[in-house]
Amino acid sequence: MPTMQPKGRLLRWIIFWVLVAAGFFGGKWFMRFLYPLHYADTIKIEADRNGLDPMLVQAVVRVESRFNPSAKSSKGAIGLMQLMPETADWIAEKKGEPLPNTEELFKPAVNIRLGVSYLKDLLQEFDDSIPTALAAYNAGRGNVRRWLDVKVWDGKPETLNNIPFPETRSYLERIYADWDWYHKLYR
């Protein structure tokens, strides 16, 4: 008969007491622990500048990097909003800003500024459709444009299951769930 390892016992003990504390102090406190507002001032400034909901941007950052400014994907996406360096250069050039170097993309203020601007650009391209802009943020604008053109997906949140990329379906589901939690907890 296998015995529980000390690490497992300690982890279960911690989880038990966290849940007890959550119940004692109220579920909202516990959920705010799970859904923190990191970089809130910078996100609010950039979201307001671009006419976006700051809670949506919080959800994107949470899903993209778990608020880790040093995050780097296997495909080369960098920072909090997981920007590809080429995309960051393109959006900076479009905004008339100097092109960022790789190290600058790890800086929260730079990454958030360019990431939010890129998300706004995608929203403009896709007629202010949040689901299609988010899908393009994850899968690329060309893929999403193709899906819409051949009517594989109609761009609606109710039909996410029609998105051909499982990763993008999951991405949108997580963003919408997190966005909902941020609104419940901070509005």
N, C-alpha and C positions, 0 to 999 in steps of 0.2 A: 504494500500500500504506500503510494507516494506521500511524502510529508510536504507541507507548505514550507517554502524557503523563507528565511527571515525577511528578505526584501519584499516578498509578496505579502507577508503578514503586516509589515510596516506600511506598505502602500494601501492595503485594505483598511488599516486603522486610520490613516490620514484621510482617505476618501470618506469613511464613516463619519469622522468628526467634522469634515468640511460640510457634508450634507446636514448634519445636526445643526451646525452653525448657520447654514443657509436657512433652515426651517425656523430657527430661533430668531434670527435677525431679519427675516423676510426674504422671499425669493428674488426680489428685485436686486438686492445687494449682491447675491450670489451671481445672478445673471450679468450684472455690471462687471463683475470680476471676469466672467467669461467673454464679455463683449466690451472691452475697455475703449475709451476714447484716447487714442494716442495721436500725437501731432495735431491736436484739435484746432489750435490757433491757425497753423499753416493751412490745414485742410479747409477750414472755414473761409479764410481769406481767398484762397484759390478757387474754391467752389463758388463763392459769391461773385468773384471777378468773372467767372465763366457761366454764371446763371445755372449752376447745378446744386442739387441737394447735398449738403455736407455729409449727411448720413449715408447717401449712396457712395460717396467717395470713401468714407470709413469702411464700408462693406467691401469695396474693391480692394483697398489696401489690405484689409484683413485676409481676404481670400488669396490675393496675389502673393503676399510675403509674410503674413502673420506679424506684421509691423516690424520686420527685421530689415533695417536699412542696408545691411550687408548681404542680403539675399542675392543669389545668382543662380539662374536656372541652367540646366544642362544644354539648353539651346542658346544661352548667352544673354538672356534678359536680366536686367540689373535693377537692384534697389527696391524700394518700397512698392512701387507700382509696376515693377518688372518690365521696364522699358528695354527694347532692343536698342543698341547704340545708334543704328541707322535711323530708327524711328525718332529717337530723341534729337538727332541732328536735323532731320526733316522738319520736325515741329518747331525747333529753335530757329531754323532758317526762315520758316513761314512767319514766325512772330517777329523776325528782324533782330533776334538775339544772337550773341556769339555761340558758336557750336560748343557744346560741353565735351570735356574729355571724359574718359571712363571713370576716373576717380570722382569727378563732380557728380556723376549719376548716383553715387552712393550717398550723397548729401541729401537728407530728407527734403529740404526746401527746394532744391533744384529738381529732384525727382518728382515731387508732388506737383510743382508748377508745370513741368513739361507733361506729366502723365494726365493731369486734369485738362490741360489744353488739348492733348491728343483725344481724350474722351469727348470733349466738346466738339472737336473737329469731326469725329465719327458721328456724333448726334446730328450735326448739320448735314453730313453726307446722307444719312439715313432718315431724313425728314423727322428729326426729334424722336425717333423710336428707340426707347431705352433698350429693349431686348436685342434689337439688331445691332445697335452700337456696342453693347456689351459682348455680343457674339463676335463682332469684328475685332474688338479689343483682344479677344482670346484666340480666335481662329484665323484672323486676317480679313481685311475688307474684301479682298478678291474672292475668297471662299464664300463669304456671306452673300456677296452680290450674285454669285453663281447660284446659290441655293434659292435666292429670291427669284432670279430670272427663270430658272427651270421649274419653279414652284414646288421644290422639295420641302421648303419651309415658308410659311407666310409671314414670319417675323413676329408672331404673337406669343406672349408668354404661355397661353393655354395650349400651344402646340409645340412645346419644347422637345417632345419626344420625336418629332420629325427631323430634328437637327442630325445630320449624318455623323458628326464627330461626338462620340460618347463623352470625351473630355469637356467639350464645349457645353453639352447638355448639363453635365454635372456642375460646371463652372457657373452657369446661369442660375441653376437651382440653389447653389450655395450663396451666390450674391443676393438673390431675392430673399432667401431665408435670413441672412445676416442683416440686410437692409431693413427688413421687417422688425427684427429684434432691436436694432438701433433706434428705430422710431418708437417702439414700445418703451424702451428704457430711458430715452433722453429727450423726448418731446413732451 
